[in-house]
Amino acid sequence: MCLALPARVVMRQPGSDQATIDLGGVRKVISLALTPEAQEGDYVIVHVGHAIGMVDADEAAHTLALFAELAQHQASSAAAAGGRA
């Protein structure tokens, strides 16, 4: 299964197609080679270290909220399963 997540570009590296992104407080350097139009403050879809597309801030927030809800549900399910053992 492949997973791509929206992340905010916080800094482009001058003279390079590299940028630092922020995803929930985690910062990572990625390639913007496929999205050269991305600027600081934009949201990009990140897959294995590459921005593969752009998304607006509202869509990014909605997608990240869904992932947070899924993580909360999985944690609740795991805790309930552990309590029955």
C-alpha positions as CSV (number, residue, x, y, z in Angstrom):
1,M,0.0,0.0,0.0
2,C,1.2,3.5,-0.8
3,L,0.6,6.5,1.4
4,A,1.1,10.2,0.5
5,L,0.5,12.9,3.1
6,P,0.0,16.7,2.8
7,A,2.8,18.7,4.4
8,R,3.6,22.5,4.5
9,V,6.7,23.8,2.8
10,V,8.6,25.8,5.4
11,M,11.8,26.6,3.6
12,R,13.1,26.1,0.0
13,Q,16.8,25.6,-0.3
14,P,18.2,28.3,-2.6
15,G,19.5,27.0,-6.0
16,S,18.1,23.6,-5.4
17,D,14.9,21.5,-5.8
18,Q,15.1,20.6,-2.1
19,A,12.8,22.0,0.6
20,T,12.1,21.5,4.3
21,I,8.5,20.5,5.0
22,D,6.6,20.3,8.3
23,L,4.1,17.5,9.0
24,G,2.7,17.7,12.5
25,G,5.9,19.1,14.0
26,V,8.2,16.7,12.1
27,R,10.5,18.4,9.7
28,K,12.1,16.7,6.8
29,V,14.0,17.6,3.6
30,I,12.3,16.5,0.4
31,S,12.6,17.0,-3.3
32,L,10.4,19.5,-5.1
33,A,11.6,18.3,-8.5
34,L,8.0,17.3,-9.5
35,T,6.4,20.5,-8.1
36,P,8.9,23.3,-8.9
37,E,6.1,25.9,-8.4
38,A,5.7,25.1,-4.7
39,Q,6.7,28.0,-2.5
40,E,7.1,28.5,1.3
41,G,3.7,28.2,2.9
42,D,2.2,25.9,0.2
43,Y,1.0,22.4,0.9
44,V,2.4,19.5,-1.1
45,I,1.6,15.8,-1.2
46,V,4.7,13.9,-0.1
47,H,5.5,10.3,-1.0
48,V,8.8,8.7,-0.2
49,G,10.7,12.0,0.0
50,H,9.2,13.7,-3.0
51,A,6.5,16.2,-3.4
52,I,4.2,14.6,-6.0
53,G,1.5,17.3,-6.2
54,M,0.1,20.4,-4.5
55,V,-3.1,20.8,-2.5
56,D,-4.7,23.9,-1.0
57,A,-4.6,24.6,2.8
58,D,-8.3,23.6,3.4
59,E,-7.9,20.3,1.7
60,A,-4.6,19.6,3.5
61,A,-6.3,20.4,6.9
62,H,-9.2,18.1,6.1
63,T,-7.0,15.2,5.0
64,L,-4.8,15.6,8.1
65,A,-7.9,15.7,10.4
66,L,-9.1,12.4,8.8
67,F,-5.7,10.8,9.4
68,A,-5.8,12.0,13.1
69,E,-9.3,10.5,13.5
70,L,-8.1,7.2,12.0
71,A,-5.1,7.1,14.4
72,Q,-7.4,7.8,17.4
73,H,-9.8,5.1,16.3
74,Q,-6.9,2.6,15.9
75,A,-5.5,3.5,19.3
76,S,-9.0,3.1,20.9
77,S,-9.5,-0.3,19.2
78,A,-6.0,-1.5,20.3
79,A,-6.7,-0.5,23.9
80,A,-10.1,-2.2,23.9
81,A,-8.6,-5.4,22.5
82,G,-5.8,-5.4,25.0
83,G,-8.3,-5.0,27.9
84,R,-10.1,-8.2,26.9
85,A,-7.1,-10.4,26.8
